[in-house]
Amino acid sequence: MKISRILGGHRMWIWFILTSILISLLVMLFSGSLQIKLNMRADAPLDEFKAHMDERIPTLMKLYGIPGCNIALVKDGEIAWTEGYGYADVESGRALTTDTPMSVQSITKSVIAWGVMRLREKGLIDLDAPVSQYLKSWKFPQSDYPTDKITVRQLLSHTAGMPLGDFTNVYAPGETMPSNRDVMTAEAVLMREPGTGFSYSNVGYNLLEILIEDVTGQGFSEYIHTEILLPLGMENAFFDIDAAANPYPPTGYNLREEPVPVYLYPSKASGGLFATAHDIARFAVAGLKENPVLSIESINRMYQPECHKVGIYGLIFEAYGFGHYIEKLPNGALSVSHGGQGNGIMTHLQAVPETGDAIVILTNSQRSWPFIAYVLSDWAQWRGFPSVGMERIIWGRYGLCIVIGMLISASLLVILRLASTFYQQKRTGFKLLRVSAAFILLGVLIWCACQKYLFITSVFPVLSVWVGGTAFVFSIVLLLSVVLPSCPRKKNKL
């Protein structure tokens, strides 16, 4: 039977669907997406879970090219386990130990929210007062929107209309860098009316850094250290790196697995904290019960939603409070969390106040989001939640595998139809549509290749490359289907 007849009509669609399914399964297999979900009783002993993680974590690290990871577990309101895996620096072979301080990136924002709430408890600020009344040493740059409407509440909840900011503006320890105030003069330009919606902003938290200094008369690092870090027992947490520190923070590794030397931001409040997983676990514990820094009322206030529409983050979380993402778990319990990402670094903190559980995951790789999602999935099932929003990254991987399968299947289909119609007098199909689709795909791929940072590449470091490659092949096949010449089909003699 001729290929053209086999691929004609509804048979073509049956062939396409079956081939897409088969190829998608193969992509899942070879990309490591078919990870087995943990099947463990919620009341299983800690040692049993630790044994599982000792096997699971190194396997996932190898799969995603992650050099090192530090993890800490909080159970029943107490730190139950900390462990280090892999390397702080691959080239030198330096091990990543539990006492190695790591950049926690945007987990810093959760800590800074505590610092601001501490000022509120002391009666030094009002969350709903214009932030400009507290900024004595700095003024907002010219903007198209009124800056006098910006409140402390809005800065804490990313609803002030501030831009994301330049997170690539980094410096080596000891290198001369601009002040936070100079950076804010360039970056703190409103891009929307304050209070009209959520827009994740490093700039907003870096303005809180100025607020803290102007209200207290102290340096930002000094205030956070004396008012938050030391009282909570976070003894190895710091903002300023000592070149002689031992152990020294680990080397980071970017999406291409290239080493990224330790760096600092000119502004500290949005992502400049260094700490061990044990330090962040202490911070998590403080948010679960009575502590020497904040009242339970203030902590609960940080965990209340300020904005339910959180943009792309809404795929994972339900809302944002003060320094924390918020979600309701399948068992009805409230969960709060915050992740962190920088060049060569990825981290995550998640807590469930009602059950006294929390987990801290710190890695020195920017390829870690799928890794973190799998670890969180295992932890959630063990603690009986039975899932968390970050697991949707795993489902997203399945979705991308299906997209890849469909692109490969479509490419094969076009190639087969080309072969079957090569000797026909006229090739069927909408040439303009195929050319347009091919150039749109190529244009998108070129645009993606020119970007310094792509969200999809960060979330799916392996599969995004597969998607790009298959989309490129499909676009070329479409173009070939238009430009290849057709030859007349030979007629059968009677």
C-alpha positions as a Python dict, from the first residue, in 0.01 Angstrom:
ca = {
    (1, 'M'): (0, 0, 0),
    (2, 'K'): (134, 344, -93),
    (3, 'I'): (262, 572, 185),
    (4, 'S'): (38, 853, 61),
    (5, 'R'): (-268, 637, 115),
    (6, 'I'): (-148, 515, 453),
    (7, 'L'): (-102, 875, 562),
    (8, 'G'): (-425, 997, 411),
    (9, 'G'): (-730, 1117, 600),
    (10, 'H'): (-800, 995, 948),
    (11, 'R'): (-522, 737, 927),
    (12, 'M'): (-272, 1021, 918),
    (13, 'W'): (-404, 1150, 1251),
    (14, 'I'): (-402, 804, 1408),
    (15, 'W'): (-42, 761, 1294),
    (16, 'F'): (50, 1107, 1428),
    (17, 'I'): (-108, 1046, 1770),
    (18, 'L'): (40, 699, 1819),
    (19, 'T'): (384, 812, 1705),
    (20, 'S'): (369, 1120, 1931),
    (21, 'I'): (282, 903, 2231),
    (22, 'L'): (564, 658, 2161),
    (23, 'I'): (824, 929, 2104),
    (24, 'S'): (705, 1124, 2412),
    (25, 'L'): (755, 813, 2628),
    (26, 'L'): (1102, 767, 2483),
    (27, 'V'): (1186, 1132, 2555),
    (28, 'M'): (1062, 1091, 2913),
    (29, 'L'): (1280, 782, 2951),
    (30, 'F'): (1599, 928, 2808),
    (31, 'S'): (1559, 1272, 2973),
    (32, 'G'): (1506, 1119, 3317),
    (33, 'S'): (1148, 1247, 3345),
    (34, 'L'): (1015, 905, 3444),
    (35, 'Q'): (1137, 932, 3802),
    (36, 'I'): (960, 698, 4043),
    (37, 'K'): (759, 885, 4305),
    (38, 'L'): (833, 795, 4665),
    (39, 'N'): (590, 547, 4815),
    (40, 'M'): (636, 574, 5189),
    (41, 'R'): (403, 587, 5486),
    (42, 'A'): (350, 933, 5630),
    (43, 'D'): (457, 799, 5968),
    (44, 'A'): (767, 618, 5840),
    (45, 'P'): (1075, 655, 6064),
    (46, 'L'): (1313, 940, 5985),
    (47, 'D'): (1598, 696, 5927),
    (48, 'E'): (1395, 531, 5652),
    (49, 'F'): (1340, 864, 5479),
    (50, 'K'): (1706, 960, 5521),
    (51, 'A'): (1814, 633, 5361),
    (52, 'H'): (1585, 704, 5069),
    (53, 'M'): (1724, 1056, 5026),
    (54, 'D'): (2084, 931, 5047),
    (55, 'E'): (2008, 729, 4736),
    (56, 'R'): (1765, 964, 4566),
    (57, 'I'): (1954, 1295, 4589),
    (58, 'P'): (2286, 1182, 4433),
    (59, 'T'): (2090, 1017, 4150),
    (60, 'L'): (1900, 1337, 4076),
    (61, 'M'): (2215, 1547, 4107),
    (62, 'K'): (2387, 1332, 3846),
    (63, 'L'): (2085, 1347, 3616),
    (64, 'Y'): (2067, 1729, 3618),
    (65, 'G'): (2438, 1807, 3646),
    (66, 'I'): (2419, 1955, 3998),
    (67, 'P'): (2758, 1961, 4174),
    (68, 'G'): (2643, 2014, 4534),
    (69, 'C'): (2342, 2029, 4761),
    (70, 'N'): (2280, 2097, 5128),
    (71, 'I'): (1949, 1991, 5280),
    (72, 'A'): (1787, 2039, 5621),
    (73, 'L'): (1463, 1893, 5759),
    (74, 'V'): (1243, 2032, 6032),
    (75, 'K'): (1000, 1787, 6192),
    (76, 'D'): (763, 1862, 6479),
    (77, 'G'): (911, 2210, 6510),
    (78, 'E'): (1269, 2091, 6557),
    (79, 'I'): (1565, 2048, 6322),
    (80, 'A'): (1573, 1674, 6262),
    (81, 'W'): (1841, 1629, 5997),
    (82, 'T'): (2099, 1814, 5790),
    (83, 'E'): (2319, 1666, 5519),
    (84, 'G'): (2559, 1777, 5249),
    (85, 'Y'): (2607, 1612, 4911),
    (86, 'G'): (2857, 1659, 4632),
    (87, 'Y'): (3109, 1936, 4577),
    (88, 'A'): (3154, 2300, 4671),
    (89, 'D'): (3402, 2323, 4385),
    (90, 'V'): (3430, 2054, 4120),
    (91, 'E'): (3775, 2147, 3988),
    (92, 'S'): (3945, 2133, 4328),
    (93, 'G'): (3729, 1847, 4457),
    (94, 'R'): (3630, 2047, 4767),
    (95, 'A'): (3336, 1876, 4935),
    (96, 'L'): (3017, 2063, 5017),
    (97, 'T'): (2974, 2015, 5391),
    (98, 'T'): (2683, 2106, 5618),
    (99, 'D'): (2885, 2392, 5769),
    (100, 'T'): (2954, 2552, 5429),
    (101, 'P'): (2769, 2886, 5401),
    (102, 'M'): (2588, 2926, 5070),
    (103, 'S'): (2420, 3211, 4887),
    (104, 'V'): (2048, 3169, 4958),
    (105, 'Q'): (1948, 3434, 4701),
    (106, 'S'): (1581, 3541, 4735),
    (107, 'I'): (1519, 3344, 5054),
    (108, 'T'): (1680, 3665, 5183),
    (109, 'K'): (1346, 3840, 5123),
    (110, 'S'): (1174, 3625, 5386),
    (111, 'V'): (1440, 3725, 5639),
    (112, 'I'): (1411, 4093, 5546),
    (113, 'A'): (1033, 4077, 5592),
    (114, 'W'): (1106, 3976, 5952),
    (115, 'G'): (1336, 4277, 5984),
    (116, 'V'): (1064, 4515, 5863),
    (117, 'M'): (799, 4357, 6085),
    (118, 'R'): (1040, 4400, 6377),
    (119, 'L'): (1040, 4774, 6307),
    (120, 'R'): (661, 4768, 6305),
    (121, 'E'): (646, 4591, 6641),
    (122, 'K'): (876, 4857, 6784),
    (123, 'G'): (638, 5124, 6658),
    (124, 'L'): (899, 5275, 6425),
    (125, 'I'): (700, 5232, 6104),
    (126, 'D'): (341, 5201, 5982),
    (127, 'L'): (289, 4947, 5703),
    (128, 'D'): (34, 5171, 5531),
    (129, 'A'): (224, 5497, 5558),
    (130, 'P'): (398, 5637, 5247),
    (131, 'V'): (747, 5491, 5243),
    (132, 'S'): (886, 5830, 5133),
    (133, 'Q'): (829, 5968, 5483),
    (134, 'Y'): (1087, 5722, 5618),
    (135, 'L'): (1347, 5773, 5345),
    (136, 'K'): (1560, 6061, 5473),
    (137, 'S'): (1882, 5998, 5276),
    (138, 'W'): (1739, 5917, 4935),
    (139, 'K'): (1464, 6035, 4700),
    (140, 'F'): (1277, 5854, 4425),
    (141, 'P'): (1388, 5933, 4068),
    (142, 'Q'): (1145, 6093, 3824),
    (143, 'S'): (859, 5861, 3731),
    (144, 'D'): (538, 5863, 3526),
    (145, 'Y'): (347, 5746, 3834),
    (146, 'P'): (311, 5902, 4181),
    (147, 'T'): (580, 5772, 4416),
    (148, 'D'): (418, 5930, 4722),
    (149, 'K'): (154, 5654, 4712),
    (150, 'I'): (405, 5373, 4766),
    (151, 'T'): (365, 5210, 5108),
    (152, 'V'): (579, 4968, 5310),
    (153, 'R'): (304, 4708, 5268),
    (154, 'Q'): (331, 4733, 4891),
    (155, 'L'): (708, 4694, 4892),
    (156, 'L'): (680, 4384, 5113),
    (157, 'S'): (417, 4226, 4887),
    (158, 'H'): (559, 4322, 4544),
    (159, 'T'): (259, 4542, 4467),
    (160, 'A'): (437, 4880, 4457),
    (161, 'G'): (471, 4883, 4078),
    (162, 'M'): (850, 4859, 4091),
    (163, 'P'): (1054, 4680, 3819),
    (164, 'L'): (1240, 4353, 3871),
    (165, 'G'): (1582, 4519, 3864),
    (166, 'D'): (1916, 4415, 3717),
    (167, 'F'): (2013, 4092, 3893),
    (168, 'T'): (2319, 4052, 3664),
    (169, 'N'): (2488, 4352, 3828),
    (170, 'V'): (2734, 4157, 4048),
    (171, 'Y'): (3086, 4206, 4187),
    (172, 'A'): (3366, 3991, 4321),
    (173, 'P'): (3427, 4006, 4698),
    (174, 'G'): (3654, 4303, 4770),
    (175, 'E'): (3579, 4469, 4437),
    (176, 'T'): (3465, 4831, 4443),
    (177, 'M'): (3094, 4852, 4376),
    (178, 'P'): (2828, 5126, 4369),
    (179, 'S'): (2614, 5189, 4676),
    (180, 'N'): (2261, 5056, 4701),
    (181, 'R'): (2133, 5414, 4690),
    (182, 'D'): (2313, 5478, 4360),
    (183, 'V'): (2169, 5157, 4214),
    (184, 'M'): (1819, 5249, 4333),
    (185, 'T'): (1844, 5595, 4179),
    (186, 'A'): (1892, 5422, 3844),
    (187, 'E'): (1644, 5135, 3891),
    (188, 'A'): (1360, 5248, 4121),
    (189, 'V'): (1146, 5393, 3843),
    (190, 'L'): (780, 5294, 3866),
    (191, 'M'): (646, 5093, 3574),
    (192, 'R'): (283, 5090, 3691),
    (193, 'E'): (48, 5258, 3939),
    (194, 'P'): (132, 5151, 4296),
    (195, 'G'): (-114, 4903, 4444),
    (196, 'T'): (-265, 4792, 4112),
    (197, 'G'): (-114, 4444, 4093),
    (198, 'F'): (168, 4202, 4166),
    (199, 'S'): (505, 4246, 3997),
    (200, 'Y'): (797, 4058, 4152),
    (201, 'S'): (1060, 4317, 4232),
    (202, 'N'): (1411, 4298, 4373),
    (203, 'V'): (1408, 4677, 4363),
    (204, 'G'): (1120, 4695, 4610),
    (205, 'Y'): (1311, 4497, 4871),
    (206, 'N'): (1629, 4695, 4809),
    (207, 'L'): (1429, 5009, 4891),
    (208, 'L'): (1341, 4843, 5222),
    (209, 'E'): (1717, 4821, 5280),
    (210, 'I'): (1735, 5202, 5266),
    (211, 'L'): (1427, 5230, 5485),
    (212, 'I'): (1585, 5012, 5754),
    (213, 'E'): (1902, 5219, 5757),
    (214, 'D'): (1721, 5554, 5765),
    (215, 'V'): (1475, 5449, 6036),
    (216, 'T'): (1730, 5279, 6266),
    (217, 'G'): (2041, 5484, 6196),
    (218, 'Q'): (2229, 5153, 6167),
    (219, 'G'): (2392, 4986, 5870),
    (220, 'F'): (2161, 4736, 5706),
    (221, 'S'): (2384, 4433, 5769),
    (222, 'E'): (2437, 4535, 6131),
    (223, 'Y'): (2064, 4573, 6195),
    (224, 'I'): (1968, 4236, 6041),
    (225, 'H'): (2257, 4066, 6217),
    (226, 'T'): (2178, 4199, 6565),
    (227, 'E'): (1798, 4204, 6545),
    (228, 'I'): (1724, 3888, 6342),
    (229, 'L'): (2015, 3655, 6273),
    (230, 'L'): (2181, 3634, 6616),
    (231, 'P'): (1857, 3615, 6821),
    (232, 'L'): (1741, 3325, 6601),
    (233, 'G'): (2072, 3142, 6636),
    (234, 'M'): (2172, 3191, 6270),
    (235, 'E'): (2536, 3224, 6371),
    (236, 'N'): (2687, 3138, 6033),
    (237, 'A'): (2469, 3378, 5831),
    (238, 'F'): (2621, 3697, 5688),
    (239, 'F'): (2606, 3951, 5406),
    (240, 'D'): (2971, 4051, 5373),
    (241, 'I'): (3224, 3784, 5274),
    (242, 'D'): (3552, 3747, 5457),
    (243, 'A'): (3815, 3638, 5203),
    (244, 'A'): (3977, 3426, 5474),
    (245, 'A'): (3653, 3248, 5567),
    (246, 'N'): (3682, 2873, 5609),
    (247, 'P'): (3482, 2706, 5473),
    (248, 'Y'): (3439, 2952, 5188),
    (249, 'P'): (3107, 2971, 4999),
    (250, 'P'): (3091, 2727, 4708),
    (251, 'T'): (3148, 2798, 4342),
    (252, 'G'): (2822, 2825, 4150),
    (253, 'Y'): (2747, 2652, 3819),
    (254, 'N'): (2525, 2809, 3555),
    (255, 'L'): (2275, 2654, 3312),
    (256, 'R'): (2560, 2544, 3087),
    (257, 'E'): (2735, 2387, 3390),
    (258, 'E'): (3012, 2649, 3374),
    (259, 'P'): (3171, 2762, 3703),
    (260, 'V'): (3059, 3095, 3848),
    (261, 'P'): (3294, 3241, 4115),
    (262, 'V'): (3140, 3372, 4437),
    (263, 'Y'): (2991, 3718, 4389),
    (264, 'L'): (2811, 3995, 4576),
    (265, 'Y'): (2523, 4230, 4486),
    (266, 'P'): (2555, 4605, 4553),
    (267, 'S'): (2209, 4577, 4714),
    (268, 'K'): (2174, 4315, 4986),
    (269, 'A'): (1807, 4296, 5087),
    (270, 'S'): (1672, 4121, 4778),
    (271, 'G'): (1918, 3832, 4767),
    (272, 'G'): (2251, 3899, 4938),
    (273, 'L'): (2236, 3664, 5238),
    (274, 'F'): (2480, 3375, 5284),
    (275, 'A'): (2389, 3100, 5530),
    (276, 'T'): (2408, 2729, 5593),
    (277, 'A'): (2106, 2503, 5547),
    (278, 'H'): (2107, 2467, 5926),
    (279, 'D'): (2082, 2847, 5964),
    (280, 'I'): (1781, 2865, 5730),
    (281, 'A'): (1627, 2569, 5914),
    (282, 'R'): (1660, 2769, 6238),
    (283, 'F'): (1483, 3056, 6065),
    (284, 'A'): (1207, 2817, 5956),
    (285, 'V'): (1170, 2684, 6311),
    (286, 'A'): (1132, 3040, 6442),
    (287, 'G'): (835, 3086, 6210),
    (288, 'L'): (661, 2781, 6357),
    (289, 'K'): (647, 2880, 6725),
    (290, 'E'): (736, 3138, 6991),
    (291, 'N'): (1067, 3311, 6924),
    (292, 'P'): (1268, 3607, 7060),
    (293, 'V'): (1219, 3829, 6754),
    (294, 'L'): (855, 3847, 6644),
    (295, 'S'): (518, 3775, 6797),
    (296, 'I'): (300, 3498, 6659),
    (297, 'E'): (61, 3772, 6546),
    (298, 'S'): (330, 3933, 6328),
    (299, 'I'): (434, 3597, 6186),
    (300, 'N'): (76, 3508, 6099),
    (301, 'R'): (40, 3850, 5939),
    (302, 'M'): (328, 3772, 5704),
    (303, 'Y'): (153, 3448, 5608),
    (304, 'Q'): (-172, 3619, 5508),
    (305, 'P'): (-228, 3674, 5134),
    (306, 'E'): (-173, 4029, 5012),
    (307, 'C'): (-210, 3949, 4645),
    (308, 'H'): (-378, 3645, 4489),
    (309, 'K'): (-286, 3714, 4128),
    (310, 'V'): (89, 3657, 4121),
    (311, 'G'): (154, 3628, 3749),
    (312, 'I'): (350, 3328, 3624),
    (313, 'Y'): (414, 3227, 3985),
    (314, 'G'): (43, 3149, 4002),
    (315, 'L'): (122, 2824, 3822),
    (316, 'I'): (283, 2710, 4148),
    (317, 'F'): (151, 2929, 4431),
    (318, 'E'): (-185, 3081, 4523),
    (319, 'A'): (-78, 3413, 4672),
    (320, 'Y'): (201, 3627, 4815),
    (321, 'G'): (210, 3770, 5167),
    (322, 'F'): (504, 3953, 5320),
    (323, 'G'): (824, 3785, 5201),
    (324, 'H'): (651, 3450, 5148),
    (325, 'Y'): (459, 3268, 4876),
    (326, 'I'): (143, 3104, 5007),
    (327, 'E'): (-47, 2792, 4905),
    (328, 'K'): (-307, 2559, 5050),
    (329, 'L'): (-202, 2194, 5041),
    (330, 'P'): (-435, 1906, 4944),
    (331, 'N'): (-490, 1827, 5314),
    (332, 'G'): (-608, 2185, 5373),
    (333, 'A'): (-295, 2299, 5557),
    (334, 'L'): (-136, 2637, 5483),
    (335, 'S'): (216, 2625, 5340),
    (336, 'V'): (458, 2915, 5300),
    (337, 'S'): (773, 2918, 5094),
    (338, 'H'): (1028, 3115, 4903),
    (339, 'G'): (1283, 3012, 4645),
    (340, 'G'): (1601, 3180, 4534),
    (341, 'Q'): (1784, 3191, 4203),
    (342, 'G'): (2100, 3362, 4090),
    (343, 'N'): (2373, 3297, 3840),
    (344, 'G'): (2492, 2949, 3938),
    (345, 'I'): (2269, 2919, 4246),
    (346, 'M'): (1921, 2784, 4323),
    (347, 'T'): (1755, 2741, 4663),
    (348, 'H'): (1420, 2671, 4826),
    (349, 'L'): (1258, 2698, 5169),
    (350, 'Q'): (914, 2550, 5240),
    (351, 'A'): (728, 2529, 5571),
    (352, 'V'): (393, 2403, 5695),
    (353, 'P'): (329, 2589, 6024),
    (354, 'E'): (27, 2377, 6123),
    (355, 'T'): (227, 2053, 6127),
    (356, 'G'): (565, 2193, 6236),
    (357, 'D'): (736, 2078, 5917),
    (358, 'A'): (988, 2254, 5695),
    (359, 'I'): (1255, 2171, 5441),
    (360, 'V'): (1556, 2370, 5317),
    (361, 'I'): (1729, 2289, 4989),
    (362, 'L'): (2040, 2484, 4887),
    (363, 'T'): (2229, 2404, 4566),
    (364, 'N'): (2523, 2554, 4380),
    (365, 'S'): (2365, 2501, 4039),
    (366, 'Q'): (2118, 2699, 3829),
    (367, 'R'): (1983, 2373, 3684),
    (368, 'S'): (1812, 2270, 4007),
    (369, 'W'): (1441, 2348, 3974),
    (370, 'P'): (1337, 1997, 3858),
    (371, 'F'): (1570, 1852, 4122),
    (372, 'I'): (1408, 2064, 4392),
    (373, 'A'): (1060, 1967, 4268),
    (374, 'Y'): (1136, 1596, 4298),
    (375, 'V'): (1287, 1632, 4647),
    (376, 'L'): (986, 1837, 4762),
    (377, 'S'): (752, 1577, 4614),
    (378, 'D'): (917, 1299, 4816),
    (379, 'W'): (919, 1509, 5132),
    (380, 'A'): (552, 1606, 5095),
    (381, 'Q'): (439, 1247, 5050),
    (382, 'W'): (647, 1134, 5348),
    (383, 'R'): (490, 1403, 5567),
    (384, 'G'): (140, 1321, 5439),
    (385, 'F'): (47, 1647, 5261),
    (386, 'P'): (61, 1469, 4998),
    (387, 'S'): (188, 1723, 4741),
    (388, 'V'): (308, 2082, 4704),
    (389, 'G'): (272, 2334, 4424),
    (390, 'M'): (633, 2293, 4309),
    (391, 'E'): (539, 1943, 4192),
    (392, 'R'): (374, 2110, 3893),
    (393, 'I'): (724, 2147, 3753),
    (394, 'I'): (728, 1768, 3726),
    (395, 'W'): (396, 1776, 3539),
    (396, 'G'): (539, 2053, 3325),
    (397, 'R'): (822, 1818, 3230),
    (398, 'Y'): (569, 1563, 3113),
    (399, 'G'): (398, 1835, 2909),
    (400, 'L'): (725, 1937, 2743),
    (401, 'C'): (801, 1574, 2663),
    (402, 'I'): (465, 1555, 2484),
    (403, 'V'): (544, 1875, 2291),
    (404, 'I'): (880, 1728, 2187),
    (405, 'G'): (710, 1405, 2083),
    (406, 'M'): (457, 1595, 1873),
    (407, 'L'): (728, 1806, 1703),
    (408, 'I'): (932, 1497, 1614),
    (409, 'S'): (620, 1312, 1497),
    (410, 'A'): (510, 1611, 1287),
    (411, 'S'): (857, 1634, 1130),
    (412, 'L'): (847, 1265, 1039),
    (413, 'L'): (497, 1304, 899),
    (414, 'V'): (600, 1591, 671),
    (415, 'I'): (908, 1396, 555),
    (416, 'L'): (697, 1088, 473),
    (417, 'R'): (440, 1294, 287),
    (418, 'L'): (723, 1459, 94),
    (419, 'A'): (853, 1116, -6),
    (420, 'S'): (507, 997, -106),
    (421, 'T'): (423, 1305, -316),
    (422, 'F'): (764, 1356, -478),
    (423, 'Y'): (643, 1194, -800),
    (424, 'Q'): (305, 1363, -802),
    (425, 'Q'): (236, 1643, -1044),
    (426, 'K'): (119, 1873, -765),
    (427, 'R'): (213, 1882, -402),
    (428, 'T'): (-76, 1955, -170),
    (429, 'G'): (-70, 2185, 129),
    (430, 'F'): (-83, 2552, 211),
    (431, 'K'): (260, 2683, 120),
    (432, 'L'): (212, 3026, 272),
    (433, 'L'): (95, 2875, 600),
    (434, 'R'): (393, 2641, 616),
    (435, 'V'): (641, 2916, 532),
    (436, 'S'): (486, 3148, 790),
    (437, 'A'): (492, 2879, 1061),
    (438, 'A'): (856, 2798, 982),
    (439, 'F'): (973, 3160, 996),
    (440, 'I'): (774, 3229, 1315),
    (441, 'L'): (938, 2928, 1482),
    (442, 'L'): (1283, 3032, 1363),
    (443, 'G'): (1222, 3388, 1478),
    (444, 'V'): (1120, 3272, 1824),
    (445, 'L'): (1426, 3045, 1847),
    (446, 'I'): (1661, 3325, 1741),
    (447, 'W'): (1503, 3559, 1996),
    (448, 'C'): (1543, 3296, 2268),
    (449, 'A'): (1908, 3240, 2174),
    (450, 'C'): (1977, 3613, 2214),
    (451, 'Q'): (1836, 3635, 2567),
    (452, 'K'): (2065, 3637, 2870),
    (453, 'Y'): (1799, 3463, 3076),
    (454, 'L'): (1497, 3253, 2982),
    (455, 'F'): (1247, 3139, 3244),
    (456, 'I'): (1170, 2813, 3062),
    (457, 'T'): (1541, 2729, 3033),
    (458, 'S'): (1585, 2787, 3403),
    (459, 'V'): (1288, 2571, 3502),
    (460, 'F'): (1355, 2297, 3246),
    (461, 'P'): (1732, 2306, 3180),
    (462, 'V'): (1742, 1973, 2994),
    (463, 'L'): (1408, 1962, 2815),
    (464, 'S'): (1420, 2324, 2698),
    (465, 'V'): (1723, 2234, 2484),
    (466, 'W'): (1532, 1938, 2342),
    (467, 'V'): (1234, 2160, 2263),
    (468, 'G'): (1455, 2414, 2089),
    (469, 'G'): (1629, 2147, 1883),
    (470, 'T'): (1310, 1973, 1771),
    (471, 'A'): (1140, 2305, 1692),
    (472, 'F'): (1439, 2402, 1476),
    (473, 'V'): (1428, 2070, 1288),
    (474, 'F'): (1052, 2101, 1237),
    (475, 'S'): (1085, 2454, 1096),
    (476, 'I'): (1355, 2341, 851),
    (477, 'V'): (1141, 2045, 741),
    (478, 'L'): (849, 2282, 679),
    (479, 'L'): (1068, 2505, 461),
    (480, 'L'): (1197, 2205, 267),
    (481, 'S'): (841, 2092, 204),
    (482, 'V'): (787, 2419, 17),
    (483, 'V'): (1114, 2470, -168),
    (484, 'L'): (1188, 2116, -288),
    (485, 'P'): (1087, 2075, -653),
    (486, 'S'): (816, 1830, -751),
    (487, 'C'): (851, 1586, -1040),
    (488, 'P'): (572, 1454, -1258),
    (489, 'R'): (444, 1112, -1163),
    (490, 'K'): (486, 840, -1427),
    (491, 'K'): (159, 707, -1561),
    (492, 'N'): (106, 334, -1566),
    (493, 'K'): (80, 186, -1915),
    (494, 'L'): (-239, 5, -2006),
}
